[in-house]
Amino acid sequence: MTHDDLLDRARINDHVLGYATGIDRHDWELYRSIFTDQLTVDFSSWSGEPAATMSADDWVAGVRATLEPFDATQHVLTNFIIDIDGSEARCTCYMAAHHHLVTGELREMHSIGGYYVHQLRRNGDGWLIHHTQLNVTWEMGDRALFELAAVRANSAT
């Protein structure tokens, strides 16, 4: 492994961590910065919907609308496996996503776990995600919290 390979691996690792950091800190500019202008998103293991190609702006807006109404989220990414082939790379990493919602005296949580497969393209000295796939292997809690969060968002507008 060369010095440049190690630098690329570190850049990809840091870049993919921006996925979780951007969401949890509601730093939507950071979150947007990790994607190419068009990307393919495959969350079929979670949503049952087929993969879709869309603008990164639309993707970020949808994630923001879905997750910002929660009182807190925590997305944890670990166990990075990075394969680089010229200007293309694949990063597979374990994930756990926790979504917290407080309604009155009730503190509820929904969590999922599994792994992401991110496909990236070189962009100057850095990398951008052009395809992301979520593979859910476990789930805890009530998915209805997402509906409650959406109601909260709609009542705030």
C-alpha positions as CSV (number, residue, x, y, z in Angstrom):
1,M,0.0,0.0,0.0
2,T,1.4,3.4,-1.0
3,H,1.4,6.7,0.9
4,D,-1.3,8.0,-1.6
5,D,-3.4,4.9,-0.9
6,L,-3.3,5.6,2.8
7,L,-4.2,9.2,2.2
8,D,-7.2,8.2,0.0
9,R,-8.4,5.7,2.6
10,A,-8.2,8.4,5.3
11,R,-10.0,10.9,3.1
12,I,-12.8,8.4,2.3
13,N,-13.1,7.4,5.9
14,D,-13.5,11.1,7.0
15,H,-15.8,11.8,4.1
16,V,-18.2,9.0,4.9
17,L,-18.3,10.0,8.5
18,G,-19.7,13.3,7.3
19,Y,-22.8,11.3,6.5
20,A,-23.6,10.7,10.1
21,T,-22.2,14.0,11.4
22,G,-24.2,16.1,9.0
23,I,-27.5,14.3,9.9
24,D,-27.0,14.3,13.7
25,R,-25.8,17.9,13.9
26,H,-28.4,19.1,11.3
27,D,-25.5,20.4,9.3
28,W,-27.3,20.1,6.0
29,E,-24.5,21.9,4.1
30,L,-22.0,19.3,5.3
31,Y,-24.4,16.5,4.5
32,R,-24.9,17.8,0.9
33,S,-21.2,18.2,0.4
34,I,-20.5,14.5,0.5
35,F,-22.6,13.7,-2.6
36,T,-22.2,14.1,-6.3
37,D,-24.9,16.3,-7.9
38,Q,-26.9,13.2,-8.9
39,L,-26.8,10.1,-6.9
40,T,-28.5,6.7,-6.7
41,V,-30.0,5.8,-3.3
42,D,-31.0,2.2,-2.5
43,F,-32.8,2.0,0.8
44,S,-35.0,-0.9,-0.4
45,S,-34.1,-3.1,2.6
46,W,-35.7,-0.4,4.8
47,S,-38.4,1.2,2.7
48,G,-39.3,-1.6,0.3
49,E,-39.1,1.0,-2.5
50,P,-36.7,0.3,-5.4
51,A,-33.4,2.2,-5.8
52,A,-33.8,5.7,-7.3
53,T,-31.5,8.2,-8.9
54,M,-32.2,11.8,-7.9
55,S,-30.5,15.1,-7.3
56,A,-28.5,15.3,-4.1
57,D,-30.4,18.5,-3.2
58,D,-33.7,16.5,-3.3
59,W,-32.2,13.7,-1.3
60,V,-30.8,16.0,1.4
61,A,-34.2,17.8,1.6
62,G,-36.0,14.5,2.1
63,V,-33.6,13.3,4.8
64,R,-33.9,16.7,6.5
65,A,-37.7,16.7,6.5
66,T,-37.7,13.1,7.8
67,L,-35.1,13.4,10.6
68,E,-35.0,17.0,11.7
69,P,-38.3,16.7,13.7
70,F,-36.9,14.1,16.0
71,D,-35.6,15.3,19.3
72,A,-32.3,13.6,18.7
73,T,-30.7,11.2,16.3
74,Q,-27.4,9.3,16.5
75,H,-25.9,7.6,13.5
76,V,-22.9,5.5,14.2
77,L,-20.6,4.2,11.5
78,T,-17.8,1.6,12.2
79,N,-15.7,-1.2,10.7
80,F,-14.8,0.6,7.5
81,I,-13.7,-1.6,4.5
82,I,-12.4,0.6,1.7
83,D,-11.5,-0.7,-1.7
84,I,-10.0,1.8,-4.2
85,D,-9.7,1.2,-7.9
86,G,-8.3,4.3,-9.6
87,S,-10.9,7.1,-9.4
88,E,-13.6,4.8,-8.0
89,A,-13.9,3.5,-4.5
90,R,-16.3,1.4,-2.4
91,C,-16.7,1.9,1.3
92,T,-18.6,-0.7,3.3
93,C,-19.3,0.2,6.9
94,Y,-21.5,-1.1,9.8
95,M,-24.2,1.3,10.9
96,A,-26.6,1.9,13.7
97,A,-29.1,4.7,13.6
98,H,-31.1,5.7,16.7
99,H,-34.1,8.1,16.5
100,H,-35.4,9.7,19.7
101,L,-38.8,11.3,20.1
102,V,-40.3,12.8,23.2
103,T,-44.0,13.1,23.4
104,G,-45.3,14.5,26.7
105,E,-43.8,12.2,29.4
106,L,-43.0,9.5,26.9
107,R,-39.5,9.1,25.6
108,E,-39.4,6.7,22.6
109,M,-36.7,5.3,20.4
110,H,-36.5,3.5,17.1
111,S,-33.3,2.0,16.0
112,I,-32.0,0.1,13.0
113,G,-28.6,-1.6,12.3
114,G,-26.9,-3.1,9.4
115,Y,-24.3,-1.8,6.9
116,Y,-23.9,0.8,4.2
117,V,-22.2,0.3,0.9
118,H,-21.1,3.7,-0.5
119,Q,-19.7,4.0,-4.0
120,L,-17.5,7.1,-4.4
121,R,-15.7,8.9,-7.2
122,R,-12.6,10.9,-7.0
123,N,-13.2,14.7,-7.0
124,G,-9.9,16.5,-7.1
125,D,-8.1,15.6,-3.9
126,G,-11.3,14.2,-2.3
127,W,-14.1,11.9,-2.9
128,L,-17.9,12.1,-3.4
129,I,-20.6,9.5,-2.9
130,H,-22.5,8.8,-6.1
131,H,-24.4,5.6,-4.9
132,T,-25.4,4.6,-1.4
133,Q,-27.1,1.4,-0.3
134,L,-28.5,0.8,3.1
135,N,-28.7,-2.9,4.2
136,V,-30.8,-3.2,7.3
137,T,-30.1,-6.4,9.3
138,W,-32.0,-5.6,12.5
139,E,-34.7,-3.2,13.8
140,M,-36.0,-2.3,17.3
141,G,-38.8,0.0,18.3
142,D,-41.9,1.3,16.6
143,R,-41.6,2.7,13.0
144,A,-44.7,4.8,13.8
145,L,-42.3,7.3,15.4
146,F,-41.5,8.5,11.9
147,E,-45.2,9.3,11.3
148,L,-45.3,11.1,14.7
149,A,-42.2,13.1,13.8
150,A,-43.8,14.0,10.4
151,V,-47.0,15.2,12.2
152,R,-44.8,17.3,14.5
153,A,-43.1,18.9,11.5
154,N,-46.4,19.6,9.8
155,S,-47.9,21.2,12.9
156,A,-44.9,23.4,13.3
157,T,-45.4,25.0,9.8
